[in-house]
Structures are given as C-alpha cells and as structure tokens.
Amino acid sequence: MRRIASLLPLSFLPGCLFPGVDGVWMLEISYPTEETACSVEVEENFLDASYVEPNAPDSEWTVVSEFDGSPAVSFVQIRHTAHGGAVLLQGDNVYPGTVDGGVWTFKWEDRSLAAESETHDAGYTFDDEEEDTTTVTFRFERDGEDASGKVDATTMSRDSSAETDEWDAVDVGLSSGQIRANILDMDSGGGAVRNGSGDDDCQGNTCELTVTTTCSSSSKFTAVRTNHADDDYEYLADVGQ
C-alpha cells in the first residue's frame, strides 16, 4: 500500500504551462489536524433485523483530543508528458496529472477485487465478494519556485455476500449460514441475528448483505524546487522523514 506521506509530493508539479517545472522537488506535508473520518453503510434484506450504528456509552466525562506532530518531508521528480500533461515520480510509483486554470491535480486509484463462490449439490450457495480501493488526490497551486495545496486520501472497503435462505442442514452440513448477520440487531430485540438453515430469515430465497466502510483524510502541504539534477533522484527517491 502506498504511504500517504510519499504520495503527497505529487502535488508539487506545475505543468508544461509553467516553464522549468521539470526537476526534483522537496515536499513538506503538515501533520493532520483531525482524525480520519469513517462511515459505514449497510444494505441487507433480513426480515426482522437491521444495522444500528453503535453510539458511545453515556458518561459524565468529556474527553477532548488534539493531534499534532512534525510534518513529513520527501523528494519527488516531475516530468512532462505529451499533450500538456505531467507525471510525478515518487520512489517506484508513477502518478499522472492534469492542469486546469493553473491548478494541478495528480490522482491515482489502487483497486483490488476478490470473489469466491461455494455451491452444494443439495441446493445451498454462498457467494462473497470483497473490493478494496485507495484513492489519493493532490491539488496544488504554483507560485514561482514554490507551491502549496492539499492531499486527500480515501479508502473504501466493500464486502458483499449472498446466501441461500433455507437448506437441508443434514445434507449440507451447516445448521447456520456463513453470511455476517451478526453485525445486525434484531428489530424485536434480543437474540443473535443469523441465517438459520430451516428458517425464513430474508425477503425472497436469498439472504443479501453488503457492508461498505469509507474513510477519508486530508493534509496541507508546501513544496519547493531543489537544485538537484534529474540524475540525482535515483539517490533521493527513498529519502524522507
């Protein structure tokens, strides 16, 4: 997985609209002033259950958290491409960029998808699909030999499952399903939520559950072009703190 600190340097690249932008730049990324914000979205078709986002327990205590730390510093190399674009090289990573109104945007999305399906001759099926994406976006404005902007990072994890609602527990060898129904709460109160082999638990013949977790963070940065030659970047690519 790419480190956000290493990605941030991308923001520095000005583009071919700004002469002399090619070269080695030093990027300084401020320590995030806020916690990473996360949200959970659940879609399901269970008959007597739903997802209730947990709340912090009641307390007479009030806790205030503050975050501070040293900025992250690293080196990147900027190179122009054909058709008015540019790329930012950070270590062995490459980030394409475009310019609009003098503001450069460098962006890349890493995505992985894994799927598995289990089927029994007795009429039972369980399908599970997991998707993970990480998107990093750098936006910056150049002012002479300096630049400033911010970097946004978003991660998304989605787990989608579908399972037969009713089946013969003896033939299949499962009395309870594999779908993650335990994250749900019974609408009627009490009892654990599950997909039982002989119970009508869901709408239709298939139980479905999708859990999507999204987290985002943002940091400001400043950048300055160095006097290092392009050939020097080979030795600076992994330098930082």
C-alpha positions as CSV (number, residue, x, y, z in Angstrom):
1,M,0.0,0.0,0.0
2,R,1.3,3.5,-0.8
3,R,2.1,5.7,2.1
4,I,0.2,9.0,2.1
5,A,3.4,10.9,3.1
6,S,5.1,9.6,0.0
7,L,2.2,10.3,-2.2
8,L,1.9,13.9,-1.2
9,P,4.9,15.1,-3.1
10,L,2.9,14.7,-6.3
11,S,1.2,18.0,-5.6
12,F,4.2,20.0,-6.4
13,L,4.2,19.5,-10.1
14,P,3.3,22.6,-12.1
15,G,2.9,21.5,-15.8
16,C,4.1,22.4,-19.1
17,L,2.2,25.6,-18.9
18,F,4.8,26.7,-16.3
19,P,8.3,26.6,-17.9
20,G,11.1,24.9,-15.9
21,V,8.8,22.7,-13.8
22,D,10.7,19.5,-14.6
23,G,13.1,18.6,-11.8
24,V,13.4,17.3,-8.3
25,W,11.2,18.9,-5.6
26,M,11.0,18.7,-1.9
27,L,7.5,18.3,-0.4
28,E,6.6,19.1,3.2
29,I,3.3,17.7,4.3
30,S,1.7,19.0,7.5
31,Y,0.6,16.7,10.3
32,P,-3.2,16.0,10.0
33,T,-5.1,18.2,12.4
34,E,-8.2,16.0,12.5
35,E,-8.8,12.3,12.9
36,T,-9.5,10.2,9.9
37,A,-13.3,10.3,9.3
38,C,-15.0,7.0,8.6
39,S,-18.6,6.0,7.8
40,V,-20.3,2.6,7.5
41,E,-23.2,1.8,5.1
42,V,-25.1,-1.5,5.3
43,E,-27.6,-2.9,2.8
44,E,-29.5,-6.0,3.7
45,N,-32.8,-7.9,3.2
46,F,-33.3,-9.6,6.5
47,L,-36.9,-9.7,7.7
48,D,-36.5,-8.9,11.4
49,A,-33.1,-7.3,11.7
50,S,-31.3,-4.0,10.7
51,Y,-28.0,-2.3,11.3
52,V,-27.8,0.2,14.1
53,E,-24.6,2.3,14.2
54,P,-23.1,2.0,17.7
55,N,-23.1,5.0,19.9
56,A,-20.6,5.9,22.6
57,P,-22.0,5.0,26.1
58,D,-23.4,7.8,28.2
59,S,-20.7,9.2,30.5
60,E,-20.2,12.2,32.9
61,W,-16.7,12.6,31.4
62,T,-15.9,14.9,28.5
63,V,-12.8,14.0,26.5
64,V,-11.1,16.4,24.1
65,S,-8.4,15.0,21.8
66,E,-5.8,17.1,19.9
67,F,-3.4,15.9,17.3
68,D,-0.1,17.4,16.4
69,G,3.3,16.3,15.1
70,S,6.2,17.0,12.7
71,P,5.5,17.4,9.0
72,A,6.5,14.6,6.6
73,V,9.3,15.5,4.1
74,S,10.2,13.6,0.9
75,F,11.5,14.2,-2.6
76,V,9.7,13.7,-5.9
77,Q,10.6,14.1,-9.5
78,I,8.3,15.9,-12.0
79,R,8.4,15.1,-15.7
80,H,6.3,16.5,-18.6
81,T,4.4,14.2,-20.9
82,A,2.9,14.7,-24.3
83,H,-0.4,16.5,-24.8
84,G,0.2,19.0,-21.9
85,G,0.3,16.5,-19.1
86,A,2.9,15.6,-16.5
87,V,3.8,12.8,-14.2
88,L,5.1,12.7,-10.7
89,L,7.6,10.1,-9.8
90,Q,7.8,9.1,-6.1
91,G,10.1,6.1,-5.5
92,D,8.9,3.5,-7.9
93,N,5.4,4.9,-8.1
94,V,4.0,7.0,-11.0
95,Y,1.1,9.5,-10.7
96,P,-0.4,11.1,-13.8
97,G,-1.5,14.7,-13.6
98,T,-3.6,17.3,-15.4
99,V,-3.9,21.1,-15.1
100,D,-7.0,23.3,-15.1
101,G,-6.8,27.0,-14.6
102,G,-3.3,26.9,-13.2
103,V,-4.2,24.2,-10.6
104,W,-2.6,20.8,-11.0
105,T,-4.4,17.6,-9.9
106,F,-2.5,14.3,-9.6
107,K,-4.6,11.3,-8.8
108,W,-4.3,7.5,-8.7
109,E,-6.6,4.8,-7.6
110,D,-5.5,1.3,-6.4
111,R,-8.2,-1.3,-6.6
112,S,-8.4,-5.0,-5.8
113,L,-11.4,-7.4,-6.1
114,A,-11.7,-10.9,-4.8
115,A,-14.7,-13.2,-5.3
116,E,-15.5,-16.7,-4.0
117,S,-18.5,-19.0,-4.6
118,E,-19.4,-22.1,-2.7
119,T,-22.2,-24.4,-4.0
120,H,-23.5,-27.7,-2.6
121,D,-25.4,-30.2,-4.7
122,A,-28.2,-30.2,-2.0
123,G,-29.2,-26.7,-3.0
124,Y,-27.0,-24.4,-1.0
125,T,-24.9,-21.5,-2.3
126,F,-22.8,-18.8,-0.7
127,D,-21.2,-16.0,-2.7
128,D,-18.8,-13.5,-1.3
129,E,-17.1,-10.5,-3.0
130,E,-14.5,-8.2,-1.4
131,E,-13.5,-4.9,-3.0
132,D,-10.8,-2.5,-1.7
133,T,-9.8,0.8,-3.2
134,T,-7.4,3.6,-2.2
135,T,-7.6,6.9,-3.9
136,V,-5.1,9.7,-3.4
137,T,-5.6,13.1,-4.9
138,F,-3.1,16.0,-4.8
139,R,-4.3,19.5,-5.6
140,F,-1.8,22.4,-5.7
141,E,-1.1,25.9,-7.0
142,R,2.4,27.0,-8.0
143,D,3.8,30.4,-7.1
144,G,7.2,30.8,-8.8
145,E,9.6,28.2,-7.4
146,D,7.2,27.3,-4.6
147,A,3.8,25.6,-4.4
148,S,1.1,24.8,-1.9
149,G,-2.1,22.7,-1.8
150,K,-3.5,19.7,-0.1
151,V,-3.7,16.0,-0.5
152,D,-6.8,13.9,0.1
153,A,-6.8,10.2,0.7
154,T,-9.9,8.0,0.6
155,T,-10.1,4.2,1.3
156,M,-13.2,2.1,0.6
157,S,-13.8,-1.5,1.6
158,R,-16.9,-3.3,0.5
159,D,-17.9,-6.9,1.4
160,S,-21.0,-8.2,-0.4
161,S,-22.5,-11.6,0.4
162,A,-25.4,-13.6,-0.9
163,E,-26.5,-16.9,0.7
164,T,-29.4,-19.4,0.2
165,D,-32.1,-18.6,2.8
166,E,-33.2,-22.2,3.6
167,W,-31.4,-25.5,3.0
168,D,-31.2,-29.0,4.5
169,A,-28.8,-28.8,7.4
170,V,-28.0,-32.6,7.4
171,D,-27.2,-32.8,3.6
172,V,-25.2,-29.6,3.5
173,G,-23.5,-30.0,6.9
174,L,-24.3,-26.4,8.0
175,S,-27.0,-25.5,10.6
176,S,-26.2,-21.8,10.4
177,G,-25.2,-19.7,7.4
178,Q,-21.8,-18.0,6.7
179,I,-23.2,-14.6,5.9
180,R,-22.1,-12.0,8.5
181,A,-25.5,-11.4,10.0
182,N,-24.1,-11.0,13.5
183,I,-23.4,-7.3,12.7
184,L,-27.2,-6.7,12.6
185,D,-29.6,-6.2,15.5
186,M,-33.0,-7.9,15.9
187,D,-35.8,-5.4,15.4
188,S,-37.8,-7.1,18.0
189,G,-35.0,-7.0,20.5
190,G,-32.8,-9.8,22.0
191,G,-31.2,-12.8,20.3
192,A,-28.4,-13.0,17.8
193,V,-29.1,-12.5,14.1
194,R,-28.2,-15.4,11.9
195,N,-29.3,-17.1,8.7
196,G,-30.7,-20.4,10.0
197,S,-30.9,-23.4,7.7
198,G,-34.6,-24.1,8.3
199,D,-35.8,-20.5,9.0
200,D,-37.3,-17.9,6.6
201,D,-34.9,-15.1,7.6
202,C,-34.8,-12.9,4.5
203,Q,-37.0,-11.5,1.8
204,G,-37.0,-13.8,-1.2
205,N,-35.0,-17.1,-1.5
206,T,-31.6,-15.4,-0.9
207,C,-30.2,-13.5,2.0
208,E,-28.1,-10.5,1.0
209,L,-25.7,-8.3,3.0
210,T,-23.4,-5.6,1.8
211,V,-21.1,-3.6,4.2
212,T,-19.2,-0.6,2.9
213,T,-16.7,1.2,5.0
214,T,-15.3,4.5,3.7
215,C,-12.5,6.6,5.4
216,S,-11.0,9.9,4.4
217,S,-8.3,12.2,5.5
218,S,-6.7,15.5,4.3
219,S,-3.4,17.3,4.8
220,K,-2.0,20.6,3.6
221,F,1.5,20.8,2.1
222,T,4.1,23.2,0.7
223,A,6.7,22.4,-1.9
224,V,9.9,23.9,-3.2
225,R,12.1,23.0,-6.2
226,T,15.6,21.9,-5.4
227,N,18.9,22.3,-7.3
228,H,19.3,18.6,-7.7
229,A,19.8,17.3,-11.2
230,D,17.4,14.7,-12.6
231,D,20.0,12.0,-12.3
232,D,20.2,12.7,-8.6
233,Y,16.7,11.5,-8.0
234,E,17.8,7.9,-8.1
235,Y,19.5,8.5,-4.7
236,L,16.7,10.7,-3.3
237,A,13.7,8.6,-4.2
238,D,13.6,6.8,-0.8
239,V,14.9,9.7,1.3
240,G,12.4,11.3,3.7
241,Q,11.2,11.7,7.2
